[in-house]
Amino acid sequence: MKTLTTTAQALLFACFLMLSTSVFAQSIITIDNNPNSTTTHQTLQDAHDAATAGDIIYVQPSPTNYGSVTITKALTIVGRSHSEVNNVSTIGSVTINASDVTLKGLKMSTVSPYSTISGSPITNIKLYECYASIAIGAGYSVTDPRLIGFEARGCVLTNITQYADAQDVLISNNIITSGLTIYSPVAIVIANNIFRFSSSFSLRNYATGEIAILYNNMFIVNSTADRTVTFATGDWNVSNNLLYNYADTYSLNFTTSGSATYSDSNTLLGVDPLFVNIDATDSRSFAGTSSYDASDRVLDDMTLQAGSPALTGGGGGTEMGLYNNGFIYKNSGNPKGIPTIDITTYDGAVPKNGTINVTITAKAH
């Protein structure tokens, strides 16, 4: 981290340099709905409508929601975080009807990427360090794909539905807090996530004759009752997963309901993953009894201790969970590759035409 003192003009220039990219044709549009903001656009839809394909929209942190948006052009939309205290960039629901869209560091209600045109799928949709419920595709048949290429990594996902018209879907290195429903198992990879919930968890596979696969994931709960991960619909193959209930003497197990089936191999059942810093006695912690909220306890660190069995419990002796293959998970959802900028001190009053001295800290992620 570096700290410097500069004039207001230099501050603005430094911020521009840190937010700019090597592609000079791109424009950066900043939206800010905080009091006294002078930005041209104060809702995300307005900024989107003014943008050109390839532009970057930077969403300043604010306690006020920037509204919902329908994206119809290739854009990168970047926020400060999804859970950093007092620095959350919040928007409403997001509908994506364009290829080459990237969302980073945003708290959203829902994200729905799919093409509205039959036979013209959208491609290359990326969701990084975001908080959202995601509905991938729109329920059309697998022979009429509306989305090819979706990636969610480093996110907190409250619910996941993958429809049959969504192909080449990767769900990896995320915390998942609610249900998982899939309609085309051959078109989705679900690996290296942590399913963190407060009671029981249900998984549904609606594809007849197709086996859904889960591997290298962890299932974590803290409940003073025996709990289950239930395969509620369809056929499943699960391998190299870890299940653990932090409440002493209570269990967490796989089970089925109805006609669902599952095969299981190399499960670490009832094995403490040995995270570096969690506190099962604190209800707000990742290992606590409350529903998970990343902003509740910023001290949590879900990297694995040197003696963790999960370090080599994954397929082929790989690491389970969030940090597999060197992935850097950010608890608060600060987007990687984007510096965070904070003003730490500034002159309260200066004479007319005087110089305002400002101290900022900038930290790259």
N, C-alpha and C positions, 0 to 999 in steps of 0.2 A: 504494500500500500504506500502511496506517495501523498504528501500533504504540501500544498503550495498556496501562496497568497498572490492575488492578482487583481487587476481592475475588472470592472464589470464587462468592459469590451473584450478583454482577453478571456474571461470566463466563458462568454458566449462562443467565442472562436474555438476554445478548447473543447467545449461540449460538442460543437459541430464536427470537429475532427474525430472525436471518439465515436460518434454515432455514424459517421460516413463509412462507405465501403469503397473497395477498389474499382467498382463499376461506376464510372463518373456519370453515365447516362441516367442513373437512378436519381429520383428526387426523394427527399425525406420530408414527410408531412407530420408535424407534431400536433397532437390534440390535447387540450388541457381544459377541463371544466371547473377547475378550482377557482375560488373567488379572486377577482382582479386579473384573471387570465386575459391575455390579449391575442391568443391564437385565433386564426381565421375560422377553424372548424372545432366545434365542441361536442359533436356526436360522431360516432364511428361511421355511420352511414354517410354523413356529409363528407367526411374525409375520403371515404372509399369512392364516392361519386366524383370527387375532384381529382382523384389519383389517375395515373396512367399505368398500364401494365408494366410490371417490373419495379414499381415504386415501393418504398418502405414507409409504413405508418407507425409512428412511435406514440404509444398511449401512456401519458403521464399518470403516475399513481394519484388516486383521488378517492374520497369516501363516496362519491356520486357515480352511479352507473353511467357508462357512455352509450347505453342502448344496444339494441340488436342490429344485426347487419346481414344482408344477403350479398355474398361476394361473387362477382361476375367477371373478374379480371385477375390475372396473375399478380399477387401481392405478397409481401411479407409484413405481418402485423406483430409488433413487439411491445410488450408491457414490461413494467419493472419487476413484478413478481405476482404469484397467486396467493401468497400467505405471509410475506414479510410484514411485520407489525407496522402499521401506519404507512405502508408503501405498496398497496395492492392496486393493480390495474384491473378494474372490473367492467365487464361488458355483459350484454344479455345473451340471447340465443344467436348462433352463427349458422347460416345456411351457406354451403359452398357449392357454387355451380360453375367453377372454373378450374382449370389445371394450374399446377405450379403455385400452390398457395402454401405458405408456411405461417404458423401461429406459434408465438413464443411468449412465455412469462405472463400469461393472462388467466384471470379467473372468469369463467363463463358458466352459464346455466347449461346449455346444450350445444353440441357441434354436430351438424348433419351434412356430410359431403356426398353428393351424388349429382349426376347429370339429369337435366330435365328433358333431354332429347334422346329418343330411342336410337340405339346404334352409334351414339357419339359419347363414349365414356370420358369422364375427366380423369386425369392422371396426376401422380406426384403430389399428394397432399401430406403435409407433415405437421405434427402436433408435438411440440417440445416444451417441457417445463410448464405445463398448463394444468388447470383444474377444471374438470368438465364431466358431464355425462355425454357419451358419444353414441350416435346411431349411424352406423357406417353402411351406406347404401340406402335404398328406399323401398325394398320389398319386391322388386321385379325379379323375373326368372334368371337363373344362372346363365341361360343362353343369350340374355340381353344385358350384358354387364354395363352398369352405369358408373362404376368406379374401378380403376385399375391402379393400384399403388397407394396405400395409406400406411402411415407409420406414426405410432404414438410411443414416445419414449420420455422418461423422466417426469411423468405426470402423476397427478392424483386423479383417478378416474372413478367417479361415483357409480357409474353403471355403464355396461358395454353391451350393445346389440350389433351384431354383424349380419347383414342380410345377404341373400344368395347372389345378388347382383354386384357385390363388392368382392374383388379379387386382389390377390397379392397384398394381404393385410398383415402387418407386424405389430403386435402388442408386447412390448418388452421393456424391462427396467422401470416399471410403474408400481405405484401403490393403488390397489383396487379395493373399494370399500363396500360395494354392493353387488348386484347380480351380474352374471355373464350368460348371454344368450347368443347362440350362433346357428346359422342356417346353411353354411357351406364350409365344413371343416377342412376340406382340401385346399381352401383358399386363404387360410389364416394360420399364423404362428403365434402361440401364446406361451411365452417362456420368460424366465428370470424376472418374475414379478413377485410382489408380496400382496396376498389377499389378506387385508386387515379388517376385521369386522367385530361387532360387539355381541353377537349371539350365534346364529347359524347362517350358512351360506349355501345358495342353490345355483347349480349349473345346468343349463338346458341346451341340448343339441336337437334341432328339429329336422335334420337332414336324414331321410330314410336310407339306411344301408351304408352310411358313411360314419367312420369312427373319428371322434374328436380327440385331439392329443393335447395333453398338458405336461410340461416337463420343466425341471429346474426352478419351480416356484415354491414359495413358502405360504402357509396358511396359519395365521396368527390370531388368537383370541385370548381374552382374559375374562372368564365367566365362572362363577361359582355354581356351575351345573355342567354335566357332560354335554358337549356340543358336537355337531356334525357338519361336514361338508357333503351336501346331498347332490347326487347326480339325479336330477328330477325327470329328465327326458333324454332319450337317445342312448347311444353307445359311446363309451369313453375308454381311452388308454392313457393312464397316468404313470409317469416314471420319474424317479429322482426328485420327488417333492418332499417337503418337510411340513409336519403338522405339530403345533404346540399350543397348549393352553397354559397361560401363566398362572392361573389359579391352582394352588397346590391340591393334589388328589383328584382333580377333575380332568377329563380327557377331551380330546378332539380327534374324531375319526372320520374316514370316508364311509358313506352309506348310499343306498339307492332308494328310490320310491317308484311305484308303478312298474312299468316294464323296462325301465332304464337298466343298463348294465355297465360294468367297468372292469378293466383288468389293471392290476397294480404291480409295479416292480420298483425295488430299491427306494422305498419310502422310508424317511427318517420319522418315525412315529413317536410322539412324546419326547422329542429331543430339543433341548434349549439351543437356539441358534447362536447364542452368546454375542449379541450386539454389543458394540463398544460402550454405548451410554444410553440406557433406557432405565425407567424406574417403574416397576409393576405396582408399586404402592401409591403412585401418583396417578389419579384417574385421568389426568390430561396427557399423560405420556403415551408414546406409541404402544407401549405394553400395558396401558391402563385399561380401565373398565368402560370409559366413555367412548362415544363415537369419535373417530379420528378427525382431528383438525390440526393441520400442520402449524398453525399460528399459536396453538395453546402452549406448547413447550418446545422452545427453540433449541434447547440443549440436547434433544434427542439426536443420536448418531447411530444409524443402522448399518454402518460398516461392521465387519466381523472381526472378532478378536482372533489372535494367532491360533488359539486352540479350538476354534469353532469347527464342528464336524461338517458344517455347510460349506466350508472353503473348498472341500474336495468331494462333496456329496452329490454334485451334479453329474450329468452324463459325461462319461469319459474322464471323470475326476476333476471336472470344472467346478467353479463356484456357483452356488445357488443365489438367487435373489437379485437385489438392485444393482450390485456393483460387478456383475459378471463381465468378464472380458475387459476390465479396466474402465467401465462406464462410470462417470462421475455424476452421482445423483445429488441434486440440490433440494434440501428440505423445503425451503421457502419458495421455490420455483423461480429463482433468479436465472434468466436465460444465459446459457454459456455463450461466450464470445461477445457479450455486450457489457460494457463497463457500467457500474452503478455510481452515481454521482450524488454526493450529499454536501450541502452548504453547512459548515460547522460554526462559523462566526462571520459577522459582517457589521459595518459601521451603522449605528442606529440613526445618525443624522449627519449630513455634510452640507457645507455652504453651496450656494448656487454655483453651478459649473464646476463643482469640486469632484474629487475622485472617491468612489466607493471602494473600500478595501474589503475583499471577500476571501474567506478561507474555505476551500473545498477539499473533500477527499474523494478520490476515484479508485475503484477497485474492479479489476477485470475478473470475470468468472470463467 
